[in-house]
Amino acid sequence: MGDIEELIHAWRANVSEYASAKAETVYLSEFRKSKKAILMVEAQSNGIKTGQEREAYAYSHKEYLELLLGLRAATEKSEELKYRMIIAERRCDIWRTKQASGRREQKHYGA
């Protein structure tokens, strides 16, 4: 019984951390659009004329590239936590199935 309690504890411990990591991923994903717009306005104020040139400026800007690195790290963390939770759920399902099978065997063999 201790194993299942440890699994449930581990699953619960990851819930809050996963929620934070997922929130960071979504935030950075949305902020990426704002950062692009901010950098395009900056490019325009620096005299860059065409939309295509301003967009190239934004996408190649150091701050934009750093934001992408942060988004990559946040995505990696949230995905890792998500799959940890899925694995714990699957292990609980396996445990539950084994328990049910054991009860059936006990009934069948009259133990």
N, C-alpha and C positions, 0 to 999 in steps of 0.2 A: 504493500500500500504506500510505502514511503516514496517509491519511484514516481507514482502518479502525482503525489503531492508536490514533489520537486518539479515535475513538468508543469503543473498548474502554476506554481510559484514563479517559475522562469517565464512562462507565458505572460503572466500578469506584470512582471517586472519590465517586460519589453513593450507593453502597451503604451505607456506614457512616452517612452523614448522614441518609439515608432511614430507616434502622433506628432511629436516635436520635429523629428526628421522629415516627415512628410510635409508638415507645414512649411518648413524651411525650403524644401524642394519647390513647392507651389509658389511661395513668395518669390524666390529667385527667378523662377520661370516667368512670372508676371513682371517682375522688376526689370527683367532683361529688355522687355518692350519699352519701358519708360527710359531706361538707360540709353537705348538706341536713339530715342527721340531727343533726349537731352544732348547727346553727342552730335546729332544732326543739326540741332540749333546752334551748338557751339561751332560746328564747321561752317555754318552759314555766316555767323558773326565773324569768323576768321577769313571770310571772303571766298569760300568755296561755293561756286555758283550752282551747279546742277544737282538734282536730287540723287543721281547715281553716284556722283563724287562724294556727296555728303554721307550717303549710305556706306560707301566704301571706307570713308574716314571713321564712321561709327563702328563698323564691324572690325576694323583693324586697330582700334584704339586700345591702349594698354588696360584701361579700366574695364572695358567691355570683355576683353579676354580674361581678365582676373575674375569677373563675374561668372563667366562660363566655367572656369575651374572650380569656383565655389558651388555652382549648380551641379557639376559632375560629382563632387564630393558628397553633397547632400543627397543626390539621387542614389549613389552607391550605398550610403548609410541607410537610407530608408528602405531600399530593396533588400539589403542584408537582414535588417530587422524584420521585415515582412516575411521573409522566407524562414527565419528562425521561428517565428510564430506559427507559420504553416507547418513546419516540421514538428513542433511541439503538439499541435492539434492532431496531426496524423498519428503521432506516437500515442496520444490519448485514445484515439479511435482504435488503434491496434490493441492497447491495453483493455479497452472496453470489450472488444471482440473476444479476446482471450478469456476474460472473466465470464462472459456469456457462454462460451464454449465449455469452460470448466463446470459451470452450473448444469449445463445440459448433460455432460458426461456423468456428473454426480447423480442426477435424476435417473439417467438411463441405467447406470450400473448399481444404483441403490446404495451408494457410499455414504 
